[in-house]
């Protein structure tokens, strides 16, 4: 499965799109753990001290931010889903 990274996360990943081999039944929450296992320096960007996604991190599944999915971070990702991960973005 391809996962797209944006802003500072793209710099850590070294490219926009990275291919991951996800086990069947992987949830959005488990995906975050798989990402930080592959890119340990993303841990502080994506996960808080309890291992939960920071509220300002946006994991989009097929264009919908994970808090708005039917099962939130417990939503199971399908191989055909499009995943985009955005860090907090500031500006004004």
ZAVEX-701433 format. One record per residue (C-alpha): y, z, x. Coordinates in steps of 0.05 Angstrom, whole numbers, padded with zeros to 5 digits, always signed. Example, Ala and Ser with C-alpha at 12.3 -4.5 7.8 and 13.67 -1.06 7.14 Angstrom:
residues 2
-00090+00156+00246-00021+00143+00273
END
This chain:
residues 92
+00000+00000+00000+00069-00017+00025+00123+00037+00023+00196+00020+00033+00241+00068+00071+00316+00069+00066+00376+00095+00106+00357+00147+00159+00284+00145+00139+00280+00072+00159+00304+00091+00229+00249+00143+00235+00195+00095+00210+00222+00040+00256+00221-00012+00200+00236-00020+00126+00165-00029+00101+00104+00008+00126+00033-00003+00103-00007+00060+00084-00080+00066+00066-00078+00115+00008-00140+00145-00023-00152+00132-00097-00118+00184-00141-00061+00199-00092-00003+00232-00127+00071+00225-00109+00068+00296-00079+00007+00278-00037+00041+00214-00015+00098+00255+00015+00048+00294+00056+00013+00231+00079+00081+00202+00101+00100+00263+00141+00031+00265+00173+00044+00195+00199+00117+00208+00215+00123+00282+00232+00198+00278+00243+00207+00260+00170+00181+00329+00148+00249+00362+00152+00280+00302+00116+00230+00301+00058+00200+00370+00049+00228+00440+00043+00198+00502+00076+00146+00507+00020+00123+00435+00028+00157+00410-00035+00201+00348-00038+00274+00366-00030+00312+00355-00095+00358+00306-00061+00301+00261-00037+00285+00204-00084+00215+00175-00088+00217+00115-00135+00153+00089-00166+00165+00020-00197+00240+00034-00200+00234+00104-00232+00254+00166-00194+00194+00214-00191+00226+00271-00232+00231+00223-00290+00159+00199-00287+00113+00224-00342+00078+00272-00295+00133+00280-00243+00106+00289-00172+00036+00296-00202+00038+00223-00222-00020+00184-00192+00002+00123-00152-00034+00057-00166-00046+00006-00110-00001-00044-00147+00058+00005-00151+00123-00007-00113+00145+00055-00074+00215+00065-00047+00236+00129-00012+00309+00147-00004+00338+00207+00033+00401+00242+00010+00460+00195+00016+00531+00219+00023+00595+00182+00019+00655+00174-00023
END
